[in-house]
Amino acid sequence: MKPVVFGIAAERLNDEERALFRESEPAGYILFARNIVDRDQLRALTEELREISGRDNVPILIDQEGGRVARMKPPVWPEFPAWAKFDALYEKAPISAIEAARSNAHAIGLTLAECGITVDCLPLLDVRQPGAHDVIGDRALGFEPMRVAALGRAVLDGLAEAGIAGVVKHIPGHGRAMVDTHKALPRVTASAEELATDIAPFKKLSKASMAMTAHIVFEAWDPERCATLSPIVIEEIVRGEIGFDGLLFSDDLDMQALDGDPADRAANVVAAGCDIALNCWARMDEMKRTVEKLDDISDVSRARLDRAMADIRPAETADALDALIEKRDSLLALA
């Protein structure tokens, strides 16, 4: 098995993808809107990925957050709100906000489980900061660390009730970035004392089974390398101070915050301490070079992967979806 998650080019696998995936056995796959038409097509795609991998519990990831980040869209699937709405409700009714967040995540999870998806890249534990770039913005759960942690816990619980694993992101925190990591490399000059705010939600939820890194330079920790590529940040902050010992994905390796060939990036993030490199864009030549660059997954990373996927309970049916959405909406109306 190679320590990489690959994207897929279209709505169905092509012959080259089938051959590469069978031969290289990537750790998992990630889906985007380009891969999705309707329930039947999506279920057929995920079933084929499971058959190729030979693993019933292969990680099949998606970014189905709600708001402006949604790969599965109406009219086939419900529209889910941005997470800032739950933060707004928390101002008035914290318990109601937590229950609304859990119900919303449970509903999202049911739509994923019905189609054979096993992992949602959610929740964001990034603590918003005034004046930061809006790449996080209303995707975040708020400005106050313990509120972010409380709502994040509810999201993980809601996803788990639907048989879906959540990925906390973007560890150790994306909230201070002044530029979009899709386009440039942010540098955060905050002190280690100030960054205690950013890592607080991740510390609170350090037992989460999966996390995703931030392509951000934190000058207080490592002024030379972004967190994704920094053995210092991964070992001393993520694994050490935060105490996260779950499966660590890199963020997407195609983002312009990173330099160099994506295949080299994959090898470098794994060397830095990420368990799994995330290559989203399904360029065949690039995926082949990535397979050549990567050694087989380490025993430690494989154990983390197996542990994370073993935590997923059997998926439920989607029968409760409408009731969950109705409950969420009635609670959000309190805001």
DADARA-V127746 format. One record per residue. N is the residue number from 1. PHI is phi in degrees with one decimal (none if undefined). OMEGA is omega in degrees with one decimal (NA if undefined). BURIAL is + if it has 24 or more other ideal C-beta (glycine too) atoms within 12 Angstrom, else -. Layout:
n->N phi->PHI omega->OMEGA burial->BURIAL
n->N phi->PHI omega->OMEGA burial->BURIAL
//
This chain:
n->1 phi->none omega->177.4 burial->+
n->2 phi->-96.5 omega->-177.1 burial->+
n->3 phi->-79.3 omega->-177.7 burial->+
n->4 phi->-147.0 omega->169.2 burial->+
n->5 phi->-108.7 omega->-177.7 burial->+
n->6 phi->-108.3 omega->167.9 burial->+
n->7 phi->-84.1 omega->-177.5 burial->+
n->8 phi->-128.0 omega->-169.1 burial->+
n->9 phi->-73.2 omega->-169.6 burial->+
n->10 phi->-145.0 omega->-175.0 burial->-
n->11 phi->-76.4 omega->177.2 burial->-
n->12 phi->-136.3 omega->175.6 burial->-
n->13 phi->-67.7 omega->171.1 burial->+
n->14 phi->-97.9 omega->-174.6 burial->-
n->15 phi->-63.3 omega->178.8 burial->-
n->16 phi->-63.7 omega->178.2 burial->-
n->17 phi->-63.5 omega->179.0 burial->+
n->18 phi->-56.6 omega->-178.0 burial->-
n->19 phi->-65.4 omega->-179.2 burial->-
n->20 phi->-64.9 omega->-176.8 burial->+
n->21 phi->-68.0 omega->177.7 burial->+
n->22 phi->-65.4 omega->-176.1 burial->-
n->23 phi->-74.8 omega->-170.9 burial->-
n->24 phi->-95.4 omega->-177.5 burial->+
n->25 phi->50.4 omega->172.7 burial->+
n->26 phi->-61.0 omega->-178.0 burial->+
n->27 phi->-63.8 omega->-179.2 burial->+
n->28 phi->-173.4 omega->-175.5 burial->+
n->29 phi->-140.0 omega->175.7 burial->+
n->30 phi->-131.8 omega->-175.4 burial->+
n->31 phi->-109.6 omega->178.2 burial->+
n->32 phi->-130.6 omega->-178.4 burial->+
n->33 phi->-58.0 omega->-179.3 burial->-
n->34 phi->-65.1 omega->-178.0 burial->-
n->35 phi->-97.1 omega->-165.0 burial->+
n->36 phi->-126.8 omega->175.9 burial->+
n->37 phi->-119.4 omega->-178.3 burial->-
n->38 phi->-154.5 omega->-174.1 burial->-
n->39 phi->-62.5 omega->-176.2 burial->-
n->40 phi->-64.6 omega->179.2 burial->-
n->41 phi->-63.0 omega->-177.2 burial->-
n->42 phi->-67.8 omega->178.4 burial->+
n->43 phi->-64.7 omega->177.4 burial->+
n->44 phi->-63.7 omega->179.0 burial->-
n->45 phi->-66.0 omega->-178.9 burial->+
n->46 phi->-67.3 omega->177.2 burial->+
n->47 phi->-66.2 omega->177.9 burial->-
n->48 phi->-68.4 omega->176.8 burial->+
n->49 phi->-62.2 omega->177.2 burial->+
n->50 phi->-65.6 omega->-179.6 burial->-
n->51 phi->-64.4 omega->-179.8 burial->-
n->52 phi->-64.0 omega->-177.1 burial->+
n->53 phi->-74.3 omega->-175.0 burial->+
n->54 phi->74.5 omega->-179.0 burial->-
n->55 phi->-126.9 omega->176.8 burial->+
n->56 phi->-64.4 omega->-176.3 burial->-
n->57 phi->-104.9 omega->177.5 burial->+
n->58 phi->-59.3 omega->176.8 burial->+
n->59 phi->-66.7 omega->171.8 burial->+
n->60 phi->-117.5 omega->-170.1 burial->+
n->61 phi->-94.6 omega->171.3 burial->+
n->62 phi->-155.4 omega->169.9 burial->+
n->63 phi->-98.5 omega->177.0 burial->+
n->64 phi->-113.6 omega->-176.1 burial->+
n->65 phi->-88.4 omega->-164.0 burial->+
n->66 phi->104.7 omega->-175.7 burial->+
n->67 phi->64.6 omega->-174.4 burial->+
n->68 phi->-82.3 omega->176.9 burial->-
n->69 phi->-115.0 omega->-179.1 burial->+
n->70 phi->-149.7 omega->179.4 burial->+
n->71 phi->-90.6 omega->178.2 burial->+
n->72 phi->-101.6 omega->-165.7 burial->+
n->73 phi->-120.4 omega->170.7 burial->-
n->74 phi->-62.0 omega->6.8 burial->-
n->75 phi->-87.8 omega->-177.7 burial->-
n->76 phi->-70.7 omega->-177.5 burial->-
n->77 phi->-122.0 omega->179.4 burial->+
n->78 phi->-63.9 omega->171.2 burial->+
n->79 phi->-90.1 omega->-178.9 burial->-
n->80 phi->-110.5 omega->-174.7 burial->+
n->81 phi->-75.8 omega->171.9 burial->+
n->82 phi->-67.5 omega->-172.8 burial->+
n->83 phi->-74.0 omega->175.8 burial->+
n->84 phi->-60.6 omega->178.7 burial->+
n->85 phi->-65.8 omega->179.5 burial->+
n->86 phi->-76.4 omega->173.1 burial->+
n->87 phi->-62.9 omega->179.4 burial->+
n->88 phi->-64.2 omega->177.6 burial->+
n->89 phi->-65.3 omega->-179.7 burial->+
n->90 phi->-58.5 omega->178.5 burial->+
n->91 phi->-57.3 omega->-175.9 burial->-
n->92 phi->-99.2 omega->-172.1 burial->-
n->93 phi->-149.3 omega->-175.6 burial->-
n->94 phi->-56.3 omega->-177.6 burial->+
n->95 phi->-64.9 omega->177.8 burial->-
n->96 phi->-63.9 omega->179.2 burial->+
n->97 phi->-64.6 omega->179.0 burial->+
n->98 phi->-64.4 omega->179.3 burial->+
n->99 phi->-68.6 omega->177.0 burial->+
n->100 phi->-64.3 omega->179.3 burial->+
n->101 phi->-64.0 omega->178.4 burial->+
n->102 phi->-63.4 omega->-179.6 burial->+
n->103 phi->-64.0 omega->179.4 burial->+
n->104 phi->-63.3 omega->179.5 burial->+
n->105 phi->-65.9 omega->176.9 burial->+
n->106 phi->-60.8 omega->179.3 burial->+
n->107 phi->-64.6 omega->175.7 burial->+
n->108 phi->-57.3 omega->-177.6 burial->+
n->109 phi->-59.9 omega->179.3 burial->+
n->110 phi->-63.2 omega->179.5 burial->+
n->111 phi->-66.5 omega->179.1 burial->+
n->112 phi->-74.8 omega->-176.9 burial->+
n->113 phi->-60.2 omega->179.5 burial->+
n->114 phi->-59.0 omega->-176.3 burial->+
n->115 phi->-105.9 omega->174.2 burial->+
n->116 phi->86.9 omega->175.1 burial->+
n->117 phi->-83.2 omega->-173.5 burial->+
n->118 phi->-115.4 omega->-173.7 burial->+
n->119 phi->-137.4 omega->174.4 burial->+
n->120 phi->-112.3 omega->179.4 burial->+
n->121 phi->-80.1 omega->-171.7 burial->+
n->122 phi->-163.8 omega->12.0 burial->+
n->123 phi->-97.4 omega->167.5 burial->+
n->124 phi->-77.8 omega->173.5 burial->+
n->125 phi->-105.6 omega->178.4 burial->+
n->126 phi->-70.5 omega->179.9 burial->+
n->127 phi->-83.5 omega->-178.6 burial->+
n->128 phi->-64.3 omega->176.2 burial->+
n->129 phi->-127.6 omega->178.8 burial->+
n->130 phi->-58.3 omega->175.8 burial->-
n->131 phi->85.6 omega->179.7 burial->-
n->132 phi->-73.0 omega->178.2 burial->+
n->133 phi->-62.7 omega->-175.2 burial->+
n->134 phi->-82.9 omega->178.5 burial->-
n->135 phi->-60.2 omega->172.0 burial->+
n->136 phi->-92.8 omega->171.3 burial->+
n->137 phi->48.4 omega->-174.7 burial->+
n->138 phi->-75.1 omega->172.8 burial->+
n->139 phi->-75.2 omega->-174.1 burial->+
n->140 phi->-79.4 omega->-179.3 burial->+
n->141 phi->-94.7 omega->174.1 burial->+
n->142 phi->141.0 omega->-177.0 burial->+
n->143 phi->-100.8 omega->-173.8 burial->+
n->144 phi->-111.3 omega->-169.3 burial->-
n->145 phi->-57.6 omega->-176.3 burial->+
n->146 phi->-74.0 omega->172.1 burial->-
n->147 phi->-67.0 omega->177.0 burial->+
n->148 phi->-58.8 omega->-179.8 burial->+
n->149 phi->-64.4 omega->-178.4 burial->+
n->150 phi->-64.5 omega->178.4 burial->+
n->151 phi->-69.3 omega->177.5 burial->+
n->152 phi->-62.7 omega->176.3 burial->+
n->153 phi->-61.2 omega->179.3 burial->+
n->154 phi->-63.7 omega->178.8 burial->+
n->155 phi->-65.2 omega->178.5 burial->+
n->156 phi->-59.4 omega->179.8 burial->+
n->157 phi->-65.7 omega->180.0 burial->+
n->158 phi->-64.5 omega->176.5 burial->+
n->159 phi->-61.3 omega->-178.3 burial->+
n->160 phi->-61.7 omega->178.6 burial->+
n->161 phi->-62.5 omega->178.4 burial->+
n->162 phi->-95.1 omega->-179.1 burial->+
n->163 phi->83.9 omega->-176.9 burial->+
n->164 phi->-119.2 omega->173.9 burial->+
n->165 phi->-84.9 omega->176.0 burial->+
n->166 phi->-99.3 omega->177.5 burial->+
n->167 phi->-119.0 omega->177.1 burial->+
n->168 phi->-75.3 omega->-176.8 burial->+
n->169 phi->-149.5 omega->-1.8 burial->+
n->170 phi->-110.2 omega->-171.9 burial->+
n->171 phi->-65.2 omega->7.7 burial->+
n->172 phi->-91.9 omega->174.7 burial->+
n->173 phi->136.4 omega->-176.1 burial->+
n->174 phi->-110.7 omega->-168.4 burial->+
n->175 phi->-69.0 omega->-178.4 burial->+
n->176 phi->-95.5 omega->-175.4 burial->+
n->177 phi->-62.4 omega->179.8 burial->+
n->178 phi->-98.5 omega->174.0 burial->+
n->179 phi->-134.7 omega->-180.0 burial->+
n->180 phi->-81.3 omega->-178.4 burial->-
n->181 phi->-64.8 omega->173.6 burial->+
n->182 phi->-67.9 omega->-172.2 burial->-
n->183 phi->-120.3 omega->-176.0 burial->-
n->184 phi->-161.3 omega->-179.3 burial->-
n->185 phi->-95.4 omega->176.9 burial->+
n->186 phi->-76.4 omega->172.5 burial->+
n->187 phi->-121.0 omega->179.9 burial->+
n->188 phi->-106.3 omega->-175.5 burial->+
n->189 phi->-99.7 omega->-179.3 burial->-
n->190 phi->-59.5 omega->178.4 burial->+
n->191 phi->-74.0 omega->177.0 burial->-
n->192 phi->-60.1 omega->178.4 burial->-
n->193 phi->-64.9 omega->178.3 burial->-
n->194 phi->-67.8 omega->-178.7 burial->-
n->195 phi->-71.5 omega->173.7 burial->+
n->196 phi->-58.8 omega->175.9 burial->-
n->197 phi->-63.5 omega->-175.0 burial->+
n->198 phi->-68.8 omega->-175.3 burial->+
n->199 phi->-87.6 omega->-175.7 burial->+
n->200 phi->-56.5 omega->178.8 burial->+
n->201 phi->-64.1 omega->178.9 burial->+
n->202 phi->-67.9 omega->175.7 burial->+
n->203 phi->-64.0 omega->-178.4 burial->+
n->204 phi->-63.7 omega->-178.4 burial->+
n->205 phi->-112.4 omega->-175.7 burial->+
n->206 phi->-67.5 omega->178.5 burial->+
n->207 phi->-86.7 omega->174.8 burial->-
n->208 phi->-56.1 omega->-173.9 burial->+
n->209 phi->-81.6 omega->-176.8 burial->+
n->210 phi->-143.0 omega->175.4 burial->+
n->211 phi->-145.5 omega->178.4 burial->+
n->212 phi->-129.2 omega->-174.2 burial->+
n->213 phi->-79.6 omega->173.8 burial->+
n->214 phi->-109.3 omega->174.6 burial->+
n->215 phi->-84.1 omega->-175.3 burial->+
n->216 phi->-135.9 omega->172.5 burial->+
n->217 phi->-84.9 omega->174.0 burial->+
n->218 phi->-106.5 omega->-171.3 burial->+
n->219 phi->-61.9 omega->-179.9 burial->+
n->220 phi->-68.2 omega->-176.8 burial->+
n->221 phi->-106.6 omega->179.5 burial->+
n->222 phi->-154.5 omega->-176.1 burial->+
n->223 phi->-73.0 omega->-174.6 burial->-
n->224 phi->-99.9 omega->-171.8 burial->-
n->225 phi->-132.4 omega->174.8 burial->+
n->226 phi->-69.4 omega->-173.7 burial->+
n->227 phi->-56.1 omega->-178.6 burial->+
n->228 phi->-59.4 omega->-175.0 burial->+
n->229 phi->-107.7 omega->-173.4 burial->+
n->230 phi->-106.6 omega->172.8 burial->+
n->231 phi->-59.8 omega->179.2 burial->+
n->232 phi->-66.0 omega->-178.5 burial->+
n->233 phi->-64.6 omega->-177.2 burial->+
n->234 phi->-67.4 omega->-175.8 burial->+
n->235 phi->-78.7 omega->-172.9 burial->-
n->236 phi->-84.1 omega->-176.6 burial->-
n->237 phi->-98.6 omega->-176.2 burial->+
n->238 phi->-66.6 omega->-178.6 burial->+
n->239 phi->-80.1 omega->-174.5 burial->+
n->240 phi->-88.2 omega->-173.3 burial->-
n->241 phi->-63.7 omega->178.4 burial->+
n->242 phi->-72.1 omega->178.6 burial->+
n->243 phi->84.7 omega->179.9 burial->-
n->244 phi->-81.8 omega->179.4 burial->+
n->245 phi->-122.1 omega->177.8 burial->+
n->246 phi->-88.6 omega->-177.8 burial->+
n->247 phi->-78.5 omega->-175.0 burial->+
n->248 phi->-108.8 omega->173.0 burial->+
n->249 phi->-90.5 omega->162.8 burial->+
n->250 phi->-73.8 omega->165.2 burial->+
n->251 phi->-71.6 omega->-176.6 burial->+
n->252 phi->-54.0 omega->-177.0 burial->+
n->253 phi->-77.2 omega->-178.4 burial->+
n->254 phi->-88.7 omega->-177.3 burial->+
n->255 phi->-72.5 omega->-173.0 burial->+
n->256 phi->-75.0 omega->171.6 burial->-
n->257 phi->-65.2 omega->-177.5 burial->+
n->258 phi->-106.1 omega->178.1 burial->+
n->259 phi->-104.5 omega->171.3 burial->-
n->260 phi->89.3 omega->179.7 burial->-
n->261 phi->-68.6 omega->-178.7 burial->-
n->262 phi->-57.1 omega->178.0 burial->+
n->263 phi->-67.1 omega->175.4 burial->+
n->264 phi->-66.1 omega->177.7 burial->-
n->265 phi->-58.3 omega->-179.6 burial->+
n->266 phi->-60.7 omega->179.0 burial->+
n->267 phi->-62.6 omega->-177.0 burial->+
n->268 phi->-70.8 omega->-179.7 burial->+
n->269 phi->-70.4 omega->176.8 burial->+
n->270 phi->-68.0 omega->177.5 burial->+
n->271 phi->-63.0 omega->-179.5 burial->+
n->272 phi->-74.7 omega->178.2 burial->+
n->273 phi->127.5 omega->172.2 burial->+
n->274 phi->-68.3 omega->177.3 burial->+
n->275 phi->-75.3 omega->-172.4 burial->+
n->276 phi->-136.3 omega->172.8 burial->+
n->277 phi->-87.6 omega->-175.6 burial->+
n->278 phi->-112.1 omega->-179.7 burial->+
n->279 phi->-114.1 omega->-164.6 burial->+
n->280 phi->-93.4 omega->-158.3 burial->+
n->281 phi->-101.2 omega->165.9 burial->+
n->282 phi->60.0 omega->173.5 burial->+
n->283 phi->-83.3 omega->-168.7 burial->-
n->284 phi->-60.5 omega->-178.8 burial->+
n->285 phi->-62.6 omega->179.0 burial->-
n->286 phi->-67.7 omega->179.0 burial->+
n->287 phi->-65.4 omega->178.0 burial->+
n->288 phi->-63.2 omega->177.9 burial->+
n->289 phi->-64.9 omega->179.1 burial->+
n->290 phi->-63.5 omega->177.6 burial->+
n->291 phi->-59.6 omega->179.7 burial->+
n->292 phi->-66.5 omega->-176.2 burial->-
n->293 phi->-77.7 omega->-172.1 burial->+
n->294 phi->-91.9 omega->166.9 burial->+
n->295 phi->-74.1 omega->173.7 burial->-
n->296 phi->-63.6 omega->-179.4 burial->-
n->297 phi->-58.4 omega->-179.8 burial->+
n->298 phi->-71.2 omega->178.4 burial->-
n->299 phi->-61.2 omega->-179.3 burial->-
n->300 phi->-65.1 omega->-179.4 burial->-
n->301 phi->-66.6 omega->178.3 burial->+
n->302 phi->-63.4 omega->178.3 burial->-
n->303 phi->-63.8 omega->177.5 burial->-
n->304 phi->-64.2 omega->177.6 burial->+
n->305 phi->-61.9 omega->-178.7 burial->+
n->306 phi->-62.5 omega->179.9 burial->+
n->307 phi->-65.2 omega->-179.1 burial->-
n->308 phi->-63.6 omega->-177.8 burial->+
n->309 phi->-76.6 omega->177.4 burial->+
n->310 phi->-68.1 omega->-179.5 burial->-
n->311 phi->-73.5 omega->-177.0 burial->+
n->312 phi->-76.4 omega->178.9 burial->+
n->313 phi->-81.6 omega->178.9 burial->-
n->314 phi->-56.3 omega->-178.6 burial->-
n->315 phi->-67.3 omega->175.1 burial->+
n->316 phi->-87.3 omega->169.1 burial->+
n->317 phi->-79.2 omega->-178.6 burial->-
n->318 phi->-89.4 omega->-173.9 burial->+
n->319 phi->-60.4 omega->-175.0 burial->-
n->320 phi->-86.8 omega->-171.0 burial->-
n->321 phi->-58.6 omega->-176.6 burial->+
n->322 phi->-61.5 omega->-179.7 burial->-
n->323 phi->-65.4 omega->178.7 burial->-
n->324 phi->-65.9 omega->179.3 burial->+
n->325 phi->-66.0 omega->177.6 burial->+
n->326 phi->-63.0 omega->178.3 burial->-
n->327 phi->-64.1 omega->178.0 burial->+
n->328 phi->-57.4 omega->-176.1 burial->+
n->329 phi->-65.6 omega->178.6 burial->-
n->330 phi->-66.3 omega->177.9 burial->-
n->331 phi->-73.4 omega->179.6 burial->+
n->332 phi->-63.4 omega->178.8 burial->+
n->333 phi->-64.1 omega->178.3 burial->-
n->334 phi->-67.2 omega->-179.7 burial->-
n->335 phi->-74.9 omega->NA burial->-
//
